[in-house]
């Protein structure tokens, strides 16, 4: 016989299951963000190769200079909203699809990353960041 005076001591699993299912849904929703490709960074100090290729007519260098709030694309001042369309056109004509980014010291790294992202989304295969060497 059961004694009615004893408390019922059982674990209620419903809240545990609810929390677990919510966590599974959150992980499923955020998992694609972690699968995006990153930026591969290599050092600029490579051994000089003896093979020299003559530049073809399609090899056009695409240089983006960042000076304060200004963006210069191959010596032409452009706005940030026009940059993706101009880059797509220039990268379509380029054989190497290389974009060289030359930021000034006062440009914040977040802005450089935004320009790099814009160039990558516009079709750039290689991104090069120019910086001043420490040696004088």
C-alpha positions as YAML, in Angstrom:
chain: A
units: angstrom
residues:
- id: 1
  name: UNK
  ca: [0.00, 0.00, 0.00]
- id: 2
  name: UNK
  ca: [1.06, 3.48, -0.72]
- id: 3
  name: UNK
  ca: [1.43, 5.89, 2.09]
- id: 4
  name: UNK
  ca: [-0.34, 9.13, 1.15]
- id: 5
  name: UNK
  ca: [1.79, 11.17, 3.53]
- id: 6
  name: UNK
  ca: [5.07, 10.63, 1.60]
- id: 7
  name: UNK
  ca: [5.92, 13.24, -1.05]
- id: 8
  name: UNK
  ca: [6.22, 12.11, -4.67]
- id: 9
  name: UNK
  ca: [9.86, 12.45, -5.63]
- id: 10
  name: UNK
  ca: [10.30, 12.10, -9.40]
- id: 11
  name: UNK
  ca: [12.21, 14.07, -11.97]
- id: 12
  name: UNK
  ca: [10.10, 15.97, -14.43]
- id: 13
  name: UNK
  ca: [11.82, 15.43, -17.81]
- id: 14
  name: UNK
  ca: [9.59, 17.73, -19.84]
- id: 15
  name: UNK
  ca: [11.58, 20.97, -19.19]
- id: 16
  name: UNK
  ca: [14.86, 19.13, -19.88]
- id: 17
  name: UNK
  ca: [13.57, 17.85, -23.22]
- id: 18
  name: UNK
  ca: [12.21, 21.30, -24.13]
- id: 19
  name: UNK
  ca: [15.54, 23.01, -23.44]
- id: 20
  name: UNK
  ca: [17.44, 20.30, -25.34]
- id: 21
  name: UNK
  ca: [15.22, 20.66, -28.41]
- id: 22
  name: UNK
  ca: [15.59, 24.45, -28.36]
- id: 23
  name: UNK
  ca: [19.39, 24.08, -28.28]
- id: 24
  name: UNK
  ca: [19.29, 21.62, -31.19]
- id: 25
  name: UNK
  ca: [17.23, 24.07, -33.25]
- id: 26
  name: UNK
  ca: [19.63, 26.93, -32.43]
- id: 27
  name: UNK
  ca: [22.65, 24.84, -33.44]
- id: 28
  name: UNK
  ca: [20.95, 23.79, -36.68]
- id: 29
  name: UNK
  ca: [20.16, 27.42, -37.53]
- id: 30
  name: UNK
  ca: [23.69, 28.69, -36.82]
- id: 31
  name: UNK
  ca: [25.67, 25.79, -38.33]
- id: 32
  name: UNK
  ca: [25.69, 27.16, -41.93]
- id: 33
  name: UNK
  ca: [27.40, 30.35, -40.71]
- id: 34
  name: UNK
  ca: [30.34, 28.34, -39.45]
- id: 35
  name: UNK
  ca: [30.75, 26.51, -42.77]
- id: 36
  name: UNK
  ca: [31.59, 29.64, -44.78]
- id: 37
  name: UNK
  ca: [35.02, 29.77, -46.32]
- id: 38
  name: UNK
  ca: [37.59, 31.90, -44.60]
- id: 39
  name: UNK
  ca: [40.38, 34.03, -45.94]
- id: 40
  name: UNK
  ca: [43.67, 32.24, -46.47]
- id: 41
  name: UNK
  ca: [46.59, 34.46, -45.56]
- id: 42
  name: UNK
  ca: [50.06, 33.79, -46.87]
- id: 43
  name: UNK
  ca: [53.24, 35.70, -46.16]
- id: 44
  name: UNK
  ca: [54.57, 38.05, -48.81]
- id: 45
  name: UNK
  ca: [58.08, 36.69, -48.29]
- id: 46
  name: UNK
  ca: [58.37, 34.06, -51.00]
- id: 47
  name: UNK
  ca: [61.44, 32.86, -52.79]
- id: 48
  name: UNK
  ca: [61.99, 34.61, -56.08]
- id: 49
  name: UNK
  ca: [61.22, 32.41, -59.03]
- id: 50
  name: UNK
  ca: [63.39, 32.35, -62.08]
- id: 51
  name: UNK
  ca: [60.42, 32.01, -64.39]
- id: 52
  name: UNK
  ca: [59.30, 35.38, -65.70]
- id: 53
  name: UNK
  ca: [56.10, 35.58, -67.68]
- id: 54
  name: UNK
  ca: [55.37, 38.43, -70.00]
- id: 55
  name: UNK
  ca: [52.13, 40.13, -68.99]
- id: 56
  name: UNK
  ca: [49.31, 39.46, -71.38]
- id: 57
  name: UNK
  ca: [46.88, 42.09, -72.58]
- id: 58
  name: UNK
  ca: [44.20, 40.67, -70.24]
- id: 59
  name: UNK
  ca: [46.39, 40.99, -67.14]
- id: 60
  name: UNK
  ca: [45.27, 44.30, -65.76]
- id: 61
  name: UNK
  ca: [46.11, 45.17, -62.19]
- id: 62
  name: UNK
  ca: [43.18, 46.24, -60.08]
- id: 63
  name: UNK
  ca: [44.37, 48.54, -57.32]
- id: 64
  name: UNK
  ca: [42.12, 49.82, -54.55]
- id: 65
  name: UNK
  ca: [43.60, 52.60, -52.43]
- id: 66
  name: UNK
  ca: [41.85, 53.52, -49.21]
- id: 67
  name: UNK
  ca: [42.57, 57.04, -47.98]
- id: 68
  name: UNK
  ca: [40.43, 58.07, -45.03]
- id: 69
  name: UNK
  ca: [36.84, 57.85, -46.29]
- id: 70
  name: UNK
  ca: [37.85, 57.83, -49.96]
- id: 71
  name: UNK
  ca: [38.12, 54.79, -52.23]
- id: 72
  name: UNK
  ca: [40.37, 55.04, -55.27]
- id: 73
  name: UNK
  ca: [39.99, 52.31, -57.91]
- id: 74
  name: UNK
  ca: [42.89, 52.43, -60.38]
- id: 75
  name: UNK
  ca: [43.44, 56.18, -59.84]
- id: 76
  name: UNK
  ca: [39.70, 57.00, -60.05]
- id: 77
  name: UNK
  ca: [37.67, 58.15, -57.06]
- id: 78
  name: UNK
  ca: [34.61, 55.89, -56.59]
- id: 79
  name: UNK
  ca: [31.84, 55.55, -54.05]
- id: 80
  name: UNK
  ca: [31.38, 52.46, -51.94]
- id: 81
  name: UNK
  ca: [28.00, 51.75, -53.56]
- id: 82
  name: UNK
  ca: [29.51, 51.78, -57.09]
- id: 83
  name: UNK
  ca: [32.52, 49.64, -56.15]
- id: 84
  name: UNK
  ca: [30.93, 46.16, -56.59]
- id: 85
  name: UNK
  ca: [29.65, 46.88, -60.12]
- id: 86
  name: UNK
  ca: [32.94, 48.43, -61.23]
- id: 87
  name: UNK
  ca: [34.91, 45.54, -59.75]
- id: 88
  name: UNK
  ca: [32.72, 42.94, -61.48]
- id: 89
  name: UNK
  ca: [33.33, 44.61, -64.84]
- id: 90
  name: UNK
  ca: [37.08, 44.92, -64.28]
- id: 91
  name: UNK
  ca: [37.45, 41.37, -62.94]
- id: 92
  name: UNK
  ca: [35.59, 40.00, -65.98]
- id: 93
  name: UNK
  ca: [38.33, 41.50, -68.16]
- id: 94
  name: UNK
  ca: [41.17, 40.36, -65.91]
- id: 95
  name: UNK
  ca: [42.92, 37.05, -66.46]
- id: 96
  name: UNK
  ca: [44.38, 36.73, -62.96]
- id: 97
  name: UNK
  ca: [41.38, 38.22, -61.10]
- id: 98
  name: UNK
  ca: [43.77, 39.72, -58.54]
- id: 99
  name: UNK
  ca: [42.79, 42.75, -56.48]
- id: 100
  name: UNK
  ca: [45.46, 44.75, -54.66]
- id: 101
  name: UNK
  ca: [44.26, 46.71, -51.63]
- id: 102
  name: UNK
  ca: [46.47, 49.52, -50.33]
- id: 103
  name: UNK
  ca: [45.06, 51.07, -47.14]
- id: 104
  name: UNK
  ca: [46.52, 54.07, -45.33]
- id: 105
  name: UNK
  ca: [47.43, 53.74, -41.67]
- id: 106
  name: UNK
  ca: [44.39, 55.69, -40.50]
- id: 107
  name: UNK
  ca: [41.89, 53.35, -42.22]
- id: 108
  name: UNK
  ca: [40.22, 51.04, -39.71]
- id: 109
  name: UNK
  ca: [40.63, 47.31, -40.20]
- id: 110
  name: UNK
  ca: [36.85, 46.83, -40.32]
- id: 111
  name: UNK
  ca: [36.68, 48.95, -43.43]
- id: 112
  name: UNK
  ca: [39.54, 47.02, -45.06]
- id: 113
  name: UNK
  ca: [37.72, 43.75, -44.32]
- id: 114
  name: UNK
  ca: [34.53, 45.19, -45.82]
- id: 115
  name: UNK
  ca: [36.37, 46.14, -49.03]
- id: 116
  name: UNK
  ca: [38.02, 42.70, -49.12]
- id: 117
  name: UNK
  ca: [34.59, 41.08, -48.76]
- id: 118
  name: UNK
  ca: [33.21, 43.26, -51.54]
- id: 119
  name: UNK
  ca: [36.10, 42.30, -53.82]
- id: 120
  name: UNK
  ca: [35.68, 38.60, -53.04]
- id: 121
  name: UNK
  ca: [31.94, 38.74, -53.71]
- id: 122
  name: UNK
  ca: [32.60, 40.57, -56.98]
- id: 123
  name: UNK
  ca: [34.70, 37.65, -58.22]
- id: 124
  name: UNK
  ca: [38.26, 38.29, -57.07]
- id: 125
  name: UNK
  ca: [40.33, 35.11, -56.95]
- id: 126
  name: UNK
  ca: [43.31, 36.60, -55.12]
- id: 127
  name: UNK
  ca: [43.48, 39.47, -52.67]
- id: 128
  name: UNK
  ca: [46.73, 41.26, -51.93]
- id: 129
  name: UNK
  ca: [47.12, 43.75, -49.10]
- id: 130
  name: UNK
  ca: [49.97, 46.18, -49.49]
- id: 131
  name: UNK
  ca: [51.68, 47.54, -46.44]
- id: 132
  name: UNK
  ca: [54.79, 49.52, -45.72]
- id: 133
  name: UNK
  ca: [57.81, 47.45, -44.86]
- id: 134
  name: UNK
  ca: [59.34, 47.89, -41.41]
- id: 135
  name: UNK
  ca: [62.85, 48.17, -42.84]
- id: 136
  name: UNK
  ca: [64.07, 51.58, -43.94]
...
